[in-house]
Amino acid sequence: MDFENEIKIIKERNQRVEADKAWEISWTRKITVALLTYVVIVIFLIIAKFPKPFLNAVVPTVGFVLSTLSMSLVKRAWLKYHV
């Protein structure tokens, strides 16, 4: 391969990596994950005949969202001591 083609391939890969990074930290992703988590839990609670499924689904959803939001802090600390 010639250098121009290799550079083009590297630039395209870098664009994909940057887009993936942007998606991982986007609010669109975070809100989508929260909404899908809530819907799945509500469906489960309705099927299992739990009382107040729409209200009771809030607690595990908030817990899940908080755990995913805190992962960036954990990752930063881990990288600080392992890299």
URSULFEN-V9994 format. One record per residue. RES is the residue in one letter. PHI is phi in degrees with one decimal (none if undefined). BURIAL is 1 if it has 16 or more other ideal C-beta (glycine too) atoms within 10 Angstrom, else 0. D_FIRST is the distance of its C-alpha to the first C-alpha in Angstrom with 2 decimals. Layout:
res->(RES,RES)
phi->(PHI,PHI)
burial->(BURIAL,BURIAL)
d_first->(D_FIRST,D_FIRST)
//
This chain:
res->(M,D,F,E,N,E,I,K,I,I,K,E,R,N,Q,R,V,E,A,D,K,A,W,E,I,S,W,T,R,K,I,T,V,A,L,L,T,Y,V,V,I,V,I,F,L,I,I,A,K,F,P,K,P,F,L,N,A,V,V,P,T,V,G,F,V,L,S,T,L,S,M,S,L,V,K,R,A,W,L,K,Y,H,V)
phi->(none,-86.6,-63.0,-61.8,-67.4,-63.3,-64.1,-61.3,-63.1,-64.7,-63.5,-63.9,-64.5,-61.4,-63.7,-65.1,-64.2,-64.3,-65.8,-62.2,-61.9,-61.9,-64.0,-60.0,-104.0,-74.6,-70.4,-59.0,-64.1,-62.8,-68.4,-61.6,-61.4,-62.9,-65.3,-65.0,-61.7,-60.4,-62.4,-63.0,-66.7,-60.2,-59.2,-59.8,-65.0,-66.8,-62.4,-79.9,60.6,-78.7,-72.4,47.6,-62.5,-69.5,-78.5,-68.3,-75.8,-67.3,-61.0,-65.8,-65.8,-63.1,-60.2,-64.3,-63.2,-62.4,-67.1,-72.5,-69.1,-78.5,-62.2,-64.9,-67.2,-64.3,-61.7,-59.2,-64.1,-63.2,-63.5,-61.4,-99.8,-118.2,-121.3)
burial->(0,0,0,0,0,0,0,0,0,0,0,0,0,0,0,0,0,0,0,0,0,0,0,0,0,0,0,0,0,0,0,0,0,1,0,0,1,1,0,0,1,1,0,0,1,0,0,0,0,0,0,0,1,0,0,0,1,0,0,0,1,0,0,0,1,0,0,0,0,0,0,0,0,0,0,0,0,0,0,0,0,0,0)
d_first->(0.00,3.74,6.59,8.39,6.59,6.76,10.22,11.16,10.69,12.69,15.23,15.82,16.44,18.73,20.62,21.29,22.47,24.69,26.13,26.95,28.67,30.60,31.75,32.93,35.23,36.31,39.97,39.10,37.75,40.73,43.28,41.76,41.87,45.45,46.59,45.11,46.64,49.97,49.97,49.22,51.96,54.43,53.86,54.42,57.55,58.95,58.42,59.94,62.83,62.61,64.76,63.16,59.59,58.28,59.72,58.98,55.29,54.93,55.37,52.54,50.24,50.98,50.53,47.14,45.99,47.32,45.58,42.18,42.77,43.73,40.53,38.74,41.57,41.36,37.58,38.02,40.76,38.84,35.77,38.17,39.59,36.68,33.74)
//
